[in-house]
Amino acid sequence: MNMKTLEDIKEMNMRAVYRNPKELATCLKDLVDNYLEDLLSYENLESKVKKIVDANEDRVYKDNKISLKLYPYLGDERVQIIDKIIKG
């Protein structure tokens, strides 16, 4: 029997485009939390965050800042990590 890793399971459940800001924020929050808990490598986090931000451009960043609709769900630490990935 082939055991799936946590990353395989997350990959299956992850959508690219989110219309609801709360779902988008929750997805980003879960990804960053998994990274902070050492369940996800930085490289995988980086790849997934970039895919989500690319697919949801204007819903994630407005005027080069995280959308005010997402910020309350994410908090300062997660926003800093996402900004580091996106802005370099």
C-alpha positions as CSV (number, residue, x, y, z in Angstrom):
1,M,0.0,0.0,0.0
2,N,1.4,3.4,-1.0
3,M,1.3,5.9,1.9
4,K,0.6,9.4,0.9
5,T,2.6,12.2,2.6
6,L,1.0,15.2,4.2
7,E,2.2,17.3,1.2
8,D,0.5,14.9,-1.3
9,I,-2.8,15.2,0.6
10,K,-2.5,19.0,0.8
11,E,-1.8,19.1,-2.9
12,M,-5.0,17.2,-3.7
13,N,-7.1,19.5,-1.6
14,M,-5.6,22.8,-2.7
15,R,-7.4,24.9,-5.3
16,A,-5.7,27.6,-7.3
17,V,-8.5,30.2,-7.6
18,Y,-10.6,31.4,-4.6
19,R,-13.5,33.7,-5.0
20,N,-14.2,34.0,-1.3
21,P,-11.6,36.0,0.7
22,K,-12.0,33.9,3.8
23,E,-11.3,30.7,1.9
24,L,-8.3,32.3,0.2
25,A,-6.9,33.6,3.5
26,T,-7.6,30.2,5.2
27,C,-5.6,28.4,2.5
28,L,-2.6,30.8,2.8
29,K,-2.8,30.6,6.6
30,D,-2.8,26.8,6.6
31,L,0.1,26.7,4.2
32,V,2.2,29.1,6.3
33,D,1.2,27.3,9.5
34,N,2.3,23.9,8.1
35,Y,5.6,25.5,7.2
36,L,6.0,26.9,10.7
37,E,5.2,23.5,12.2
38,D,7.9,21.9,9.9
39,L,5.2,19.9,8.0
40,L,6.0,21.7,4.7
41,S,9.4,22.6,3.3
42,Y,10.2,26.2,2.4
43,E,10.5,25.3,-1.2
44,N,7.1,23.7,-1.3
45,L,5.6,26.7,0.6
46,E,7.2,29.1,-1.8
47,S,5.9,27.2,-4.9
48,K,2.3,26.9,-3.5
49,V,2.1,30.5,-2.3
50,K,3.3,31.8,-5.7
51,K,0.8,29.7,-7.5
52,I,-2.1,30.9,-5.4
53,V,-1.0,34.6,-5.5
54,D,-0.6,34.4,-9.3
55,A,-4.0,32.8,-9.7
56,N,-5.7,35.4,-7.4
57,E,-3.5,38.4,-8.1
58,D,-5.9,41.3,-7.3
59,R,-7.6,39.4,-4.4
60,V,-4.3,39.0,-2.6
61,Y,-2.4,42.2,-3.2
62,K,-3.8,45.7,-3.6
63,D,-1.4,48.6,-4.0
64,N,1.5,46.3,-3.3
65,K,0.1,45.3,0.1
66,I,-1.8,42.3,1.3
67,S,-5.5,42.9,0.9
68,L,-7.3,44.3,4.0
69,K,-9.8,41.5,3.6
70,L,-7.1,38.9,4.1
71,Y,-4.9,40.6,6.7
72,P,-7.2,39.9,9.7
73,Y,-7.2,36.2,9.0
74,L,-3.4,36.0,8.4
75,G,-1.8,38.2,11.0
76,D,1.6,40.0,11.0
77,E,3.9,36.9,11.1
78,R,2.2,35.1,8.2
79,V,1.9,38.3,6.1
80,Q,5.7,38.8,6.6
81,I,6.4,35.3,5.4
82,I,4.1,35.7,2.3
83,D,5.6,39.1,1.5
84,K,9.1,37.6,1.7
85,I,8.1,34.9,-0.8
86,I,6.4,37.3,-3.2
87,K,8.5,40.4,-3.0
88,G,11.8,38.6,-2.5
